[in-house]
Each structure stands twice: as structure tokens, then as C-alpha cells.
Amino acid sequence: MAAHGEFDHMPDLAIFADTGAEPDVVYEHLNWLRSGNVLPFPVHVISAGNLNDEIHAAVKGTSRIDARPPFFVKNEDGTRGVLRRQCTGDFKIDPIIKEVRRVVGLAKGKKGPKAPIVEQWIGISRDEIQRVALSRVKWIHNRHPLLEKLERGMRRVDCIAWLLKHGYPIPPKSACIFCPFRSNAEWRWLRDNSPSGWQDAIALDRALRDPTSKITLLGTLYLHHSLVPLEEADISTDEERGQFGFWGVGEECQGMCGV
Ligand code: SF4
């Protein structure tokens, strides 16, 4: 929309924080965006590492599982818990701030100004307005341009309508293939649209319960909220029941993972 002159000014650049664990179709879409024929500004791709590899390494004992995705936990008494999420901060928010510091020339460790010198646009739509958050640092001001459009902000369906009207493809949802923040409909989407991503998610789900795993957390870890192996989970019924996912609408990676 900025490229079409629909906002007061143009971003200098966009940033994609890559966890190394997106479905293939997300990387294909990203490559298209970066092809030079789509956006009049560059897309910087940065990464704090491969989150999928880090978790497999934690199972083998060669890495710690510090950057925890919110895996479900079956406690010893059978109750369900969930790990405290740390991956968004470690793999999304912190690397983005680091890249913005680099771009504006703010040296590592140097305190930023007390007033904003950067306007950071985040594409949160009206249906996920609860994801709106203040910037963690005073020198970055968060702006949500989609909420400024239409009378009460653009909804996801309005974004799709805009894209179709201008002849653009519908972007796939960006999220790690193993992210437990998924409704059953979204698990089905992964299974049906990214066979390799689905197989990788199953492999990671199994690895979490490998008897030789070096992960020392109490309880048994699962990707699916029903606390059964992913390939056995009933992911076929949410839409038929007219229900949303376990997490509810818009409950996702703090506005950072759904690019
Ligand atoms: S998509 Fe999920 S697993 Fe990946 S960084 Fe975001 S919350 Fe963590």
C-alpha cells in the first residue's frame, strides 16, 4: 500500500526476522517480495539462528532450549500446561531492534535517545487489534498503518480484497512450522500446503518425547493442544464445528510472526 502511495510516506526498508523454520511457501513469497519488481524499498532478512535446529540440538544435549516455543506440557498428574514463550523475543523482537540499531548507527550497548527517531510500521489488522503493543524502547515509535485505513481499520478480509484488486497473490501466514499457536484449521493448512513443513513438524514433535532426550523440563512435551502426537491429533473438525483454534482469534506471536 505504501508502494502505491496510500500513506503519507514510504518506509526506508522492511525487516523479516527469519527463524529458519517457516513453511516453503513463506520463503517463496518472501523471495517474490525481494525480487526487485514489487517493492520500491529493500527487505532486510536477519536471523538469530535456526529455531528448528536449536530445538533438535537441545534434544541431543548440544544446545539449551532457552528460546522456548510455547509447547504444551502434559504434567505428571495428567493436567495440561504450556511453556513460557521466549522465542518471539529471542528470534523476532530482539533481532529486529538490533537491525534497526545497525541501520540508524546506534552502536552496541549505547543508550538510544529518549524520544523516537524511528517509526516502525507493523501490519496488524483490525481483527487482531489486541496484538497492538508499545515499543520496548523509547527511540522507536510503533505505528499500525492498517488501523488507520477505512473507518475503523482494515480487517484481514479488507487486506485480501486490496491485494486481489491490485493483482497481488494472497500471502501465506508466516509462522514456524512447529508453532503450537495454531488452530486445527491452520494445522490442516500446513499439512495440505507444505508437506515438508508438516513432516518436519511431526519429526520435531516426536523428538520432544524421544526417550533419550536431554531436555530436562518436567512433564511431556507436545505440539498439539490435545496432548497427543501430532500425526494422531484430530485436526479435522474445527471448521465443521464453527470453532476457532485453541488460542482464539489473533492469539499469536505478539504481532511479530504474522508478517
Ligand atoms: S511463530 Fe511461534 S514458535 Fe515461531 S517464534 Fe513465533 S511464537 Fe515462537
Boltz pocket constraint, residues with backbone or C-beta under 6 A from the ligand:
constraints:
  - pocket:
      binder: B
      contacts: [[A, 19], [A, 68], [A, 69], [A, 70], [A, 85], [A, 87], [A, 88], [A, 91], [A, 92], [A, 174], [A, 175], [A, 176], [A, 178], [A, 179], [A, 180], [A, 181], [A, 252], [A, 253], [A, 257]]
      max_distance: 6.0
